[in-house]
Amino acid sequence: MADITAFYDPATGTVTYLVADGVEAAIIDPVLDFDPADGTLSAKSVDAVLGAAETRGLRIVWVLDTHAHADHLSAADEIRRRTGARIGIGARITEVQSVFKPMFNAEDVTADGAVFDALFEDGARIPLGATEIEVMATPGHTPACVTYLVDGAAFVGDTIFMPEFGTARTDFPGGDAATLYRSVRRILALPDDTRIFVGHVYPEPGEEARWETTVAAQKRANIHVHDGVSEADYVAMREARDATLDAPRLILPSLQVNIRAGALPAAESDGRVYLKTPVRMA
């Protein structure tokens, strides 16, 4: 049975998971700490996860992103450099790279996913110790979103949140509300006792962060897609809600890094690394 440890980052609301079977482990959705006010990067969050793995004698063999996040910088490349782990992501990341490569004039990015070590199609299986992680394609938030299934647990990324928070937005390039509805229903077709581990939590001040729920709880109480909500009603709600949402605070730096599998752009002639802000007239 896989052992699951969660690490919550309150700055971005992200939950990173350390999933181990025997001495082998995978890290799902790791965070590279970034302060946009002064451009400071830190591996504090990574240090916490790798420290816990070292204490337990675990060997990190995979670092898995559920999608190219728009709200935090992925630490996938940092972990690969420090552990030798392979980076995996959904195969449709190439579509995401194709959209954002020209937006940032990212000439070093090849929109073929080559910067990742493995691109997973729906149904792919990833060896981990004596078990396997199964990949379920769950697009809608982005084209490349996947859910990782292991030993009765589902790591759903941003596709679905805790029941009181509903589901992901679908207004990013390649997002689609009807597609997301079908992806969520696919997750909710898993056995009722399947443990769902969400990618983000947003507790109220003073409230304890919670990131684990079940298929049964989602079917009963998810405010957006509980049993009985039709696709048409969901799409109408999701599109109306998305029209009111602001862009995530870290969307521009996050996407530049995450289409590079968590790596920074190459240093420029002055030896410094720059993340770009495209400018357009209102």
Protein Blocks (a to p, Z undefined) as FASTA:
>chain_A
ZZddddddfknopacddddehjbccdehiaddddfknopacfklmmmmmmmmmmnopacf
bdcdfbdcfkbccfklmmmmmnopacdddfklmmmmmmmmmmnopakbccehpmpmbdcd
ehiacdehjbccdddddehjbmklccddeehiacekjmbccfklopadfkbghiafklmm
mmmmmmmmpcfklccddfbdcddehiacdfbdcfklmmmmpmklgghiafklmmmmmmmm
mmmpccdfklmmmmmmmmnnopacdddfkopacdddddddZZ
